[in-house]
Amino acid sequence: MDMNQCSGEQYGKADARLNALYAKLTRLLEKDTAADQPKRETGRKEHNQTAILKLRAAERAWIQYRDLHCDAARDQFEGGSMSPMVWADCMTKITDHRIDELKDAYGADRELE
């Protein structure tokens, strides 16, 4: 039971890190969009808005993938006492990987730490 609780806490921390990173990234993209001057940089403003929409769509798709993947991992131990730990460990690993993906994709020219 302690291992399940520890794994759940680790996932909670990873999820909080991801949510903070995603919020910061979204704010930066929205700030870029708002900063674009309406007449001279219309194309860039539209590009930034499209980037935000695509990020949101990608995040929704990623959440669906994460949930299905980790549910499948947990189902291998259906009814077992370690099933919650397997699920939480999977969620933590997948979430940490997503954090790295976002940093790699958007962090080259931004401060996302």
MDTraj code that builds the backbone (N, CA, C; nanometers):
import mdtraj as md
import numpy as np

residues = "MET ASP MET ASN GLN CYS SER GLY GLU GLN TYR GLY LYS ALA ASP ALA ARG LEU ASN ALA LEU TYR ALA LYS LEU THR ARG LEU LEU GLU LYS ASP THR ALA ALA ASP GLN PRO LYS ARG GLU THR GLY ARG LYS GLU HIS ASN GLN THR ALA ILE LEU LYS LEU ARG ALA ALA GLU ARG ALA TRP ILE GLN TYR ARG ASP LEU HIS CYS ASP ALA ALA ARG ASP GLN PHE GLU GLY GLY SER MET SER PRO MET VAL TRP ALA ASP CYS MET THR LYS ILE THR ASP HIS ARG ILE ASP GLU LEU LYS ASP ALA TYR GLY ALA ASP ARG GLU LEU GLU".split()
xyz = np.array([
    [0.0821, -0.1186, 0.0000],
    [0.0000, 0.0000, 0.0000],
    [0.0876, 0.1266, 0.0000],
    [0.1985, 0.1225, 0.0744],
    [0.2883, 0.2373, 0.0773],
    [0.3503, 0.2638, -0.0594],
    [0.3832, 0.1577, -0.1319],
    [0.4414, 0.1736, -0.2649],
    [0.3394, 0.2355, -0.3606],
    [0.2144, 0.1947, -0.3493],
    [0.1094, 0.2529, -0.4319],
    [0.0946, 0.4021, -0.4024],
    [0.0986, 0.4358, -0.2739],
    [0.0847, 0.5754, -0.2342],
    [0.2033, 0.6574, -0.2841],
    [0.3221, 0.6059, -0.2697],
    [0.4424, 0.6761, -0.3147],
    [0.4380, 0.6993, -0.4659],
    [0.4002, 0.5966, -0.5387],
    [0.3900, 0.6092, -0.6846],
    [0.2850, 0.7127, -0.7235],
    [0.1742, 0.7127, -0.6528],
    [0.0693, 0.8112, -0.6790],
    [0.1174, 0.9530, -0.6524],
    [0.1946, 0.9711, -0.5465],
    [0.2491, 1.1028, -0.5151],
    [0.3489, 1.1483, -0.6221],
    [0.4297, 1.0551, -0.6715],
    [0.5255, 1.0887, -0.7764],
    [0.4524, 1.1321, -0.9033],
    [0.3457, 1.0624, -0.9361],
    [0.2678, 1.1026, -1.0525],
    [0.2071, 1.2414, -1.0313],
    [0.1562, 1.2671, -0.9134],
    [0.0985, 1.3989, -0.8841],
    [0.1991, 1.5107, -0.9058],
    [0.3227, 1.4870, -0.8656],
    [0.4282, 1.5874, -0.8843],
    [0.4600, 1.6056, -1.0327],
    [0.4695, 1.4958, -1.1054],
    [0.4981, 1.5049, -1.2493],
    [0.3850, 1.5781, -1.3209],
    [0.2613, 1.5473, -1.2845],
    [0.1466, 1.6123, -1.3465],
    [0.1472, 1.7617, -1.3167],
    [0.1831, 1.7995, -1.1952],
    [0.1899, 1.9417, -1.1594],
    [0.2984, 2.0125, -1.2413],
    [0.4129, 1.9462, -1.2609],
    [0.5200, 2.0052, -1.3426],
    [0.4732, 2.0251, -1.4868],
    [0.4062, 1.9242, -1.5409],
    [0.3562, 1.9346, -1.6778],
    [0.2538, 2.0472, -1.6894],
    [0.1606, 2.0549, -1.5961],
    [0.0588, 2.1590, -1.6014],
    [0.1207, 2.2979, -1.5935],
    [0.2210, 2.3149, -1.5092],
    [0.2887, 2.4443, -1.4975],
    [0.3622, 2.4794, -1.6272],
    [0.4300, 2.3817, -1.6854],
    [0.5017, 2.4040, -1.8104],
    [0.4046, 2.4378, -1.9230],
    [0.2966, 2.3629, -1.9341],
    [0.1974, 2.3860, -2.0382],
    [0.1352, 2.5254, -2.0229],
    [0.1032, 2.5641, -1.9011],
    [0.0457, 2.6966, -1.8767],
    [0.1439, 2.8067, -1.9153],
    [0.2697, 2.7884, -1.8800],
    [0.3705, 2.8883, -1.9137],
    [0.3893, 2.8960, -2.0652],
    [0.3944, 2.7838, -2.1305],
    [0.4105, 2.7806, -2.2753],
    [0.2912, 2.8470, -2.3444],
    [0.1721, 2.8161, -2.2992],
    [0.0517, 2.8766, -2.3566],
    [0.0531, 3.0280, -2.3363],
    [0.0920, 3.0727, -2.2173],
    [0.0996, 3.2169, -2.1914],
    [0.2003, 3.2835, -2.2846],
    [0.3157, 3.2202, -2.3046],
    [0.4168, 3.2768, -2.3939],
    [0.3650, 3.2882, -2.5366],
    [0.2973, 3.1846, -2.5844],
    [0.2421, 3.1890, -2.7199],
    [0.1329, 3.2954, -2.7309],
    [0.0488, 3.3057, -2.6296],
    [-0.0567, 3.4068, -2.6312],
    [0.0028, 3.5472, -2.6234],
    [0.1081, 3.5623, -2.5445],
    [0.1766, 3.6914, -2.5335],
    [0.2358, 3.7308, -2.6685],
    [0.2965, 3.6355, -2.7371],
    [0.3508, 3.6616, -2.8709],
    [0.2400, 3.7068, -2.9662],
    [0.1251, 3.6429, -2.9574],
    [0.0127, 3.6779, -3.0441],
    [-0.0374, 3.8189, -3.0136],
    [-0.0519, 3.8503, -2.8861],
    [-0.1010, 3.9821, -2.8464],
    [-0.0009, 4.0915, -2.8817],
    [0.1281, 4.0600, -2.8802],
    [0.2317, 4.1591, -2.9082],
    [0.2426, 4.1930, -3.0559],
    [0.1974, 4.1047, -3.1420],
    [0.2044, 4.1312, -3.2858],
    [0.1156, 4.2501, -3.3207],
    [0.1723, 4.3415, -3.3957],
    [0.0957, 4.4591, -3.4357],
    [-0.0088, 4.4184, -3.5386],
    [-0.1313, 4.4653, -3.5229],
    [-0.2422, 4.4194, -3.6071],
    [-0.2211, 4.4356, -3.7573],
    [-0.1645, 4.5446, -3.8027],
    [-0.1561, 4.5678, -3.9468],
    [-0.0308, 4.5083, -4.0086],
    [0.0831, 4.5292, -3.9472],
    [0.2085, 4.4876, -4.0084],
    [0.2366, 4.3388, -3.9945],
    [0.1864, 4.2773, -3.8919],
    [0.2238, 4.1390, -3.8655],
    [0.1018, 4.0467, -3.8594],
    [0.0057, 4.0692, -3.9454],
    [-0.1157, 3.9879, -3.9458],
    [-0.0830, 3.8409, -3.9704],
    [0.0055, 3.8137, -4.0653],
    [0.0434, 3.6752, -4.0943],
    [0.1060, 3.6064, -3.9752],
    [0.1914, 3.6774, -3.9055],
    [0.2548, 3.6185, -3.7883],
    [0.1527, 3.5959, -3.6769],
    [0.0613, 3.6910, -3.6607],
    [-0.0415, 3.6759, -3.5579],
    [-0.1267, 3.5522, -3.5851],
    [-0.1664, 3.5339, -3.7106],
    [-0.2439, 3.4155, -3.7471],
    [-0.1631, 3.2881, -3.7256],
    [-0.0349, 3.2943, -3.7567],
    [0.0531, 3.1786, -3.7356],
    [0.0585, 3.1432, -3.5868],
    [0.0742, 3.2445, -3.5009],
    [0.0803, 3.2200, -3.3564],
    [-0.0511, 3.1619, -3.3047],
    [-0.1633, 3.2134, -3.3553],
    [-0.2931, 3.1606, -3.3134],
    [-0.3085, 3.0150, -3.3564],
    [-0.2625, 2.9846, -3.4765],
    [-0.2665, 2.8463, -3.5250],
    [-0.1776, 2.7574, -3.4389],
    [-0.0612, 2.8088, -3.4002],
    [0.0300, 2.7313, -3.3155],
    [-0.0347, 2.6981, -3.1819],
    [-0.1066, 2.7927, -3.1252],
    [-0.1752, 2.7692, -2.9975],
    [-0.2829, 2.6619, -3.0149],
    [-0.3618, 2.6736, -3.1201],
    [-0.4674, 2.5744, -3.1450],
    [-0.4095, 2.4349, -3.1657],
    [-0.2990, 2.4271, -3.2375],
    [-0.2363, 2.2972, -3.2616],
    [-0.1769, 2.2398, -3.1337],
    [-0.1178, 2.3250, -3.0513],
    [-0.0652, 2.2771, -2.9231],
    [-0.1779, 2.2202, -2.8377],
    [-0.2892, 2.2908, -2.8318],
    [-0.4032, 2.2430, -2.7520],
    [-0.4567, 2.1105, -2.8063],
    [-0.4665, 2.0997, -2.9386],
    [-0.5145, 1.9747, -2.9991],
    [-0.4160, 1.8613, -2.9723],
    [-0.2886, 1.8905, -2.9824],
    [-0.1871, 1.7883, -2.9558],
    [-0.1935, 1.7434, -2.8098],
    [-0.2167, 1.8374, -2.7204],
    [-0.2238, 1.8022, -2.5784],
    [-0.3456, 1.7144, -2.5498],
    [-0.4579, 1.7467, -2.6124],
    [-0.5779, 1.6616, -2.5945],
    [-0.5521, 1.5207, -2.6469],
    [-0.4883, 1.5113, -2.7632],
    [-0.4574, 1.3791, -2.8200],
    [-0.3584, 1.3053, -2.7316],
    [-0.2597, 1.3779, -2.6791],
    [-0.1608, 1.3151, -2.5918],
    [-0.2269, 1.2622, -2.4649],
    [-0.3183, 1.3382, -2.4075],
    [-0.3885, 1.2933, -2.2859],
    [-0.4649, 1.1643, -2.3134],
    [-0.5304, 1.1582, -2.4270],
    [-0.6034, 1.0363, -2.4632],
    [-0.5063, 0.9188, -2.4776],
    [-0.3940, 0.9405, -2.5456],
    [-0.2924, 0.8356, -2.5593],
    [-0.2416, 0.7925, -2.4222],
    [-0.2052, 0.8897, -2.3380],
    [-0.1522, 0.8593, -2.2049],
    [-0.2482, 0.7719, -2.1259],
    [-0.3740, 0.8123, -2.1253],
    [-0.4733, 0.7391, -2.0470],
    [-0.4923, 0.5967, -2.0986],
    [-0.5040, 0.5808, -2.2298],
    [-0.5211, 0.4470, -2.2872],
    [-0.3981, 0.3597, -2.2639],
    [-0.2813, 0.4169, -2.2839],
    [-0.1562, 0.3413, -2.2673],
    [-0.1404, 0.2918, -2.1230],
    [-0.1598, 0.3817, -2.0287],
    [-0.1402, 0.3435, -1.8888],
    [-0.2530, 0.2556, -1.8362],
    [-0.3732, 0.2716, -1.8887],
    [-0.4812, 0.1793, -1.8530],
    [-0.4480, 0.0381, -1.9014],
    [-0.3904, 0.0288, -2.0216],
    [-0.3515, -0.1026, -2.0746],
    [-0.2421, -0.1648, -1.9882],
    [-0.1471, -0.0833, -1.9437],
    [-0.0404, -0.1347, -1.8569],
    [-0.0986, -0.1846, -1.7249],
    [-0.1922, -0.1076, -1.6685],
    [-0.2550, -0.1470, -1.5418],
    [-0.3368, -0.2749, -1.5574],
    [-0.4030, -0.2903, -1.6722],
    [-0.4889, -0.4072, -1.6934],
    [-0.4120, -0.5389, -1.6898],
    [-0.2820, -0.5340, -1.7101],
    [-0.2006, -0.6560, -1.7001],
    [-0.2020, -0.7105, -1.5577],
    [-0.2321, -0.6233, -1.4616],
    [-0.2314, -0.6624, -1.3209],
    [-0.3698, -0.6428, -1.2579],
    [-0.4725, -0.6513, -1.3414],
    [-0.6113, -0.6319, -1.2978],
    [-0.6410, -0.7152, -1.1734],
    [-0.6913, -0.6463, -1.0719],
    [-0.7284, -0.7142, -0.9481],
    [-0.6133, -0.7352, -0.8519],
    [-0.4916, -0.7097, -0.8976],
    [-0.3749, -0.7266, -0.8117],
    [-0.3470, -0.6023, -0.7290],
    [-0.2760, -0.6213, -0.6194],
    [-0.2496, -0.5088, -0.5293],
    [-0.1518, -0.4076, -0.5885],
    [-0.0744, -0.4494, -0.6883],
    [0.0217, -0.3558, -0.7461],
    [-0.0334, -0.2829, -0.8683],
    [-0.1563, -0.3095, -0.9053],
    [-0.2179, -0.2448, -1.0206],
    [-0.2135, -0.0917, -1.0117],
    [-0.2472, -0.0315, -0.8964],
    [-0.2393, 0.1151, -0.8879],
    [-0.0967, 0.1679, -0.9054],
    [0.0005, 0.0946, -0.8549],
    [0.1399, 0.1367, -0.8676],
    [0.1857, 0.1305, -1.0130],
    [0.1472, 0.0264, -1.0826],
    [0.1828, 0.0132, -1.2248],
    [0.1242, 0.1295, -1.3035],
    [-0.0010, 0.1623, -1.2756],
    [-0.0658, 0.2738, -1.3439],
    [0.0052, 0.4047, -1.3129],
    [0.0317, 0.4322, -1.1867],
    [0.0947, 0.5586, -1.1475],
    [0.2359, 0.5702, -1.2029],
    [0.3116, 0.4602, -1.2006],
    [0.4472, 0.4627, -1.2561],
    [0.4440, 0.4904, -1.4059],
    [0.3493, 0.4299, -1.4746],
    [0.3328, 0.4541, -1.6183],
    [0.2977, 0.6009, -1.6428],
    [0.2036, 0.6533, -1.5677],
    [0.1619, 0.7926, -1.5845],
    [0.2792, 0.8873, -1.5586],
    [0.3606, 0.8561, -1.4594],
    [0.4769, 0.9401, -1.4288],
    [0.5756, 0.9387, -1.5443],
    [0.6083, 0.8200, -1.5933],
    [0.7057, 0.8095, -1.7034],
    [0.6565, 0.8786, -1.8290],
    [0.5315, 0.8578, -1.8641],
    [0.4746, 0.9186, -1.9837],
    [0.4701, 1.0712, -1.9679],
    [0.4358, 1.1177, -1.8501],
    [0.4278, 1.2618, -1.8242],
    [0.5662, 1.3257, -1.8298],
    [0.6649, 1.2604, -1.7696],
    [0.8023, 1.3122, -1.7767],
    [0.8499, 1.3197, -1.9216],
    [0.8136, 1.2200, -1.9996],
    [0.8513, 1.2197, -2.1410],
    [0.7844, 1.3361, -2.2142],
    [0.6590, 1.3634, -2.1816],
    [0.5883, 1.4751, -2.2454],
    [0.6529, 1.6084, -2.2090],
    [0.6963, 1.6217, -2.0855],
    [0.7668, 1.7435, -2.0434],
    [0.8908, 1.7633, -2.1301],
    [0.9675, 1.6571, -2.1490],
    [1.0865, 1.6654, -2.2337],
    [1.0504, 1.7021, -2.3769],
    [0.9421, 1.6435, -2.4285],
    [0.8975, 1.6752, -2.5651],
    [0.8641, 1.8231, -2.5802],
    [0.7910, 1.8763, -2.4854],
    [0.7528, 2.0173, -2.4928],
    [0.8743, 2.1081, -2.4829],
    [0.9662, 2.0743, -2.3934],
    [1.0882, 2.1546, -2.3812],
    [1.1701, 2.1493, -2.5096],
    [1.1805, 2.0313, -2.5680],
    [1.2553, 2.0180, -2.6932],
    [1.1887, 2.0958, -2.8066],
    [1.0587, 2.0877, -2.8154],
    [0.9871, 2.1501, -2.9263],
    [0.9769, 2.3015, -2.9111],
    [0.9610, 2.3512, -2.7895],
    [0.9344, 2.4926, -2.7695],
    [1.0397, 2.5651, -2.6865],
    [1.1313, 2.4918, -2.6300],
    [1.2251, 2.5532, -2.5361],
    [1.3528, 2.6078, -2.5955],
    [1.3775, 2.5810, -2.7232],
    [1.5035, 2.6245, -2.7835],
    [1.5213, 2.7753, -2.7734],
    [1.4152, 2.8517, -2.7939],
    [1.4266, 2.9966, -2.7913],
    [1.3420, 3.0592, -2.6795],
    [1.3026, 2.9792, -2.5836],
    [1.2195, 3.0279, -2.4737],
    [1.2744, 2.9778, -2.3409],
    [1.2407, 3.0511, -2.2376],
    [1.2776, 3.0065, -2.1032],
    [1.1586, 2.9335, -2.0436],
    [1.1636, 2.8010, -2.0478],
    [1.0509, 2.7217, -1.9996],
    [1.0778, 2.6557, -1.8648],
    [1.1917, 2.6766, -1.8116],
    [1.2228, 2.6161, -1.6820],
    [1.1471, 2.6833, -1.5710],
])
top = md.Topology()
chain = top.add_chain()
for i, resn in enumerate(residues, 1):
    res = top.add_residue(resn, chain, resSeq=i)
    for name in ("N", "CA", "C"):
        top.add_atom(name, md.element.get_by_symbol(name[0]), res)
traj = md.Trajectory(xyz[None], top)
